Amino acid sequence: MTYGSKTMRIVSDDFAEPVQWFCLMCDGVEESAPDVEPPSPPICPTCIRLALVQALRALGVDL
């Protein structure tokens, strides 16, 4: 026995809300798409770039 019809429309998750998370370094609120998990550890891209620049400068690398 089948349920429904062959022309049944599947509703997408277009109405899913983004996932909000807090950066551990700056306490800023970031959003990820509903189908994407937040980074682990939760650090925003800006803080990652700043930490990378500081580490490279400490190593004596000119940018």
Buried (B, 14 or more C-beta within 10 A) or exposed (E): EEEEEEEEEEEEEEEEEEBEBEBEBEEEEBEBEEEEEBBEEBBBEEBEEEEEEEEEEEEEEEE
